[in-house]
Amino acid sequence: MNIGCLHLKNGVFLAPMAGITDLPFRMVARSFGCGLAFTEMISATGLVRGSGKTLRYLVSSPEDRPLGVQLFGCDPETLAAAAGIAAERGADLLDVNMGCPVKKVAKSGSGASLMRDPERAAAVLRAVRKASTLPLTVKIRAGWTTRQVNAVEIGQIAQECGVDAVILHPRTADQGFGGRSDWRLIATLKGRLRIPVVGSGDIRCPEDAARMFRETGCDGIMVGRGTLGNPWLIGNVLSHLSGTGISEPSIAEREEIIRRHLMLAIDFYGEKIGTRDFRKHLLWYTKGLKGGAQFRQAAGRISDRDSAWKALQDYFQQIGEPPIACSGPGVCGSGTETEGGDSRRAEVTA
Ligand SMILES: Cc1cc2nc3c(=O)[nH]c(=O)nc-3n(C[C@H](O)[C@H](O)[C@H](O)COP(=O)(O)O)c2cc1C
């Protein structure tokens, strides 16, 4: 599919997730073939102020392509300036967050709050459109509350403002993640817009992905929570859509993926923060696996590369398959300790 002038190899995307879709996780997801991955949401104000912590969210690599950079804010000029910074630092596509319902974001008029103020939403999108020629998307919710469902109105405004695609997570902001996302709204939006529509919400298995395409006619899909501890879901979605068989990774393959992800995290954040932050991924990766509960207790004590490596080795030996051949800790070089690492730990935000 194409978004503006950007040609994408497929329409299966990794959803932006605050505290999760950092460079290491994006690299793992990309190894399973996703057509586009997004940064987590980045404060436009933080970028414009030049905050080191905020700028770090833009750190990418040549393999981390194509990259969607998601910005949040509510001031058109600030968002326009932030768009310029993101473009200079290598974004392939810009996205404006109009879906985040979290109080500290929404109370400032950003995120899903913009859907309550269509004029401001339009001003923001016009300003970003004017500031950059990069492909531009907007990620929206169904509306603010079930009595204020206005995704179609906001989608049409976006189209008029020159936005190249609309991404819809069809729950209202006040729904949070409760209930099910209403895919009928994705179909309605698709029927009303000329630009591509991307659906997001509740894709947990390859069949869900096929069903979203079929039931809504959307041009692309986004997978979020389904990839937690299960990034190979993206590969299985792609295989299923192309009619080839799907397969779950063997225990040895899982171990290899986890170790690779861990090493990427240590390279990116440094040993201390990288391992500490990785604990949440370990919990997700071992959910439902034999001996997982016991491992998760041990995972809570992981504090450095060696203890992480050892815990993984013990666990995978114990659950039965021979450990994979690997070069051991330290193979990925020494990471730089970055106290400015992510403080928004796996926060549910949009
Ligand atoms: C932990 C977490 C963080 C999220 N952070 C963002 C974000 O930064 N920006 C955004 O637009 N959506 C964010 N979302 C919403 C997802 O992108 C996605 O739209 C939503 O989770 C529904 O898709 P899913 O059912 O596949 O998870 C987040 C979701 C979760 C669970």
The ligand as an ORCA input file, in Angstrom:
! r2SCAN-3c Opt
* xyz 0 1
  C       0.786      0.193     26.494
  C       0.147      0.910     25.359
  C       0.662      2.121     24.927
  C       0.083      2.808     23.858
  N       0.637      3.964     23.431
  C       0.145      4.590     22.343
  C       0.771      5.742     21.807
  O       1.814      6.213     22.283
  N       0.176      6.337     20.726
  C      -0.964      5.846     20.146
  O      -1.461      6.415     19.179
  N      -1.549      4.738     20.625
  C      -1.022      4.093     21.690
  N      -1.607      2.942     22.143
  C      -2.784      2.404     21.438
  C      -2.365      1.403     20.369
  O      -1.601      2.029     19.361
  C      -3.580      0.718     19.719
  O      -4.323      1.655     18.976
  C      -4.492      0.078     20.762
  O      -3.747     -0.621     21.717
  C      -5.504     -0.871     20.105
  O      -4.843     -1.863     19.397
  P      -4.523     -3.334     20.004
  O      -5.817     -3.928     20.463
  O      -3.898     -4.050     18.830
  O      -3.593     -3.139     21.147
  C      -1.054      2.267     23.218
  C      -1.580      1.062     23.666
  C      -0.992      0.382     24.706
  C      -1.560     -0.942     25.141
*
